[in-house]
Amino acid sequence: VSSGTVQVHTGRLWNRQSHALRVGDGLQTHQDGAVQLRAVDARNVAAWRQGKAVFDGTPLGEVVAELNRYRDLPIEVRDPALAQARIAGVFSVDDTDAFLETLPRLMPVQVLHVAGLGPRIVRL
């Protein structure tokens, strides 16, 4: 929420939950249906409206998961330790390939492009 308040209702009709969100609040939903209230940076919300994703000390695995929402072929990070490496930056959700081009300049990784599959990020 970037301004005002928002009332969000989640869950099945027979098990509805209500959440009151204020400026700086956000909800994260999980595949199992769980909902988690969390603090968000209102600047990131504004950036999202402009087609940007902002990361500040975010694990690479989370960055990739967010950018994969905007890709046809997903990016993969198979090394769990590498997925935990933290990254900061502002990336365009309309040009996720630019992220892949920039990443090797930010950390010691290589991006492999596998025919028919999405890119793979591997440690150097």
C-alpha positions as CSV (number, residue, x, y, z in Angstrom):
1,V,0.0,0.0,0.0
2,S,1.5,3.3,-1.1
3,S,-1.2,5.6,0.3
4,G,-4.4,5.3,2.3
5,T,-5.7,2.0,3.6
6,V,-6.9,-1.2,1.9
7,Q,-9.1,-3.9,3.2
8,V,-8.2,-7.3,1.7
9,H,-10.3,-10.5,2.0
10,T,-8.6,-13.8,1.5
11,G,-9.4,-17.5,1.7
12,R,-12.3,-19.6,0.6
13,L,-15.9,-18.3,1.0
14,W,-16.4,-20.5,4.1
15,N,-13.1,-19.5,5.7
16,R,-12.7,-15.8,4.8
17,Q,-10.0,-13.8,6.5
18,S,-9.9,-10.0,6.5
19,H,-6.7,-8.0,6.5
20,A,-6.5,-4.2,7.0
21,L,-3.4,-2.8,5.3
22,R,-1.9,0.7,5.8
23,V,0.9,2.5,4.0
24,G,4.0,0.3,3.9
25,D,2.0,-2.9,4.4
26,G,1.8,-5.7,1.8
27,L,0.4,-9.3,1.7
28,Q,2.4,-12.2,0.4
29,T,0.4,-15.3,-0.6
30,H,1.9,-18.8,-0.6
31,Q,1.0,-21.8,-2.8
32,D,-0.6,-23.5,0.2
33,G,-3.0,-20.6,0.6
34,A,-1.3,-19.1,3.6
35,V,-1.2,-15.3,3.7
36,Q,1.5,-13.3,5.4
37,L,1.4,-9.6,6.2
38,R,4.7,-7.9,5.6
39,A,6.3,-4.5,5.5
40,V,7.1,-3.2,2.0
41,D,8.9,-0.2,0.8
42,A,6.4,2.2,-0.8
43,R,9.2,3.3,-3.2
44,N,9.3,-0.2,-4.6
45,V,5.6,-0.1,-5.2
46,A,6.0,3.1,-7.2
47,A,8.9,1.5,-9.2
48,W,6.8,-1.5,-10.0
49,R,4.1,0.8,-11.5
50,Q,6.9,2.0,-13.8
51,G,7.9,-1.5,-14.9
52,K,10.9,-1.7,-12.5
53,A,11.8,-4.3,-9.8
54,V,13.9,-3.0,-6.9
55,F,16.1,-5.3,-4.9
56,D,18.2,-4.3,-1.9
57,G,20.2,-7.2,-0.4
58,T,17.7,-9.7,-1.8
59,P,18.8,-13.3,-2.2
60,L,19.4,-14.1,-5.9
61,G,16.9,-16.9,-5.8
62,E,14.1,-14.4,-4.8
63,V,15.3,-11.9,-7.5
64,V,15.1,-14.7,-10.1
65,A,11.7,-15.8,-8.9
66,E,10.3,-12.3,-9.2
67,L,11.8,-11.7,-12.7
68,N,10.5,-15.1,-13.8
69,R,7.0,-13.8,-13.5
70,Y,7.8,-11.7,-16.6
71,R,9.5,-14.3,-18.7
72,D,8.4,-17.1,-21.0
73,L,11.4,-19.3,-20.3
74,P,12.4,-19.2,-16.6
75,I,15.8,-18.4,-15.3
76,E,17.2,-21.2,-13.1
77,V,19.7,-21.1,-10.2
78,R,20.4,-24.7,-9.2
79,D,23.1,-24.0,-6.6
80,P,21.4,-23.4,-3.3
81,A,24.4,-21.4,-1.9
82,L,24.3,-19.2,-5.0
83,A,20.6,-18.7,-4.7
84,Q,21.3,-17.2,-1.2
85,A,23.8,-14.7,-2.5
86,R,22.5,-11.2,-2.0
87,I,22.0,-8.7,-4.7
88,A,20.9,-5.1,-5.1
89,G,19.7,-3.2,-8.1
90,V,16.8,-1.9,-10.1
91,F,15.9,-4.0,-13.1
92,S,13.3,-3.6,-15.9
93,V,10.6,-6.2,-15.8
94,D,10.1,-5.6,-19.5
95,D,13.7,-6.5,-20.3
96,T,14.8,-9.3,-18.0
97,D,17.6,-10.2,-20.4
98,A,19.3,-7.0,-19.4
99,F,19.4,-8.4,-15.8
100,L,21.1,-11.6,-17.2
101,E,23.6,-9.4,-19.1
102,T,24.4,-7.3,-16.0
103,L,24.6,-10.1,-13.4
104,P,28.1,-11.4,-14.3
105,R,29.4,-7.8,-13.7
106,L,27.8,-7.8,-10.2
107,M,28.9,-11.3,-9.0
108,P,31.2,-14.1,-10.1
109,V,28.6,-16.0,-12.2
110,Q,28.1,-17.1,-15.7
111,V,24.8,-17.2,-17.6
112,L,24.4,-20.3,-19.8
113,H,21.8,-20.3,-22.5
114,V,20.4,-23.8,-23.1
115,A,18.5,-24.3,-26.4
116,G,14.8,-24.8,-25.7
117,L,15.2,-24.1,-22.0
118,G,15.6,-20.9,-20.0
119,P,18.9,-19.4,-18.9
120,R,20.9,-21.1,-16.2
121,I,23.0,-19.1,-13.7
122,V,26.1,-20.9,-12.5
123,R,29.0,-20.0,-10.2
124,L,32.3,-19.3,-11.8
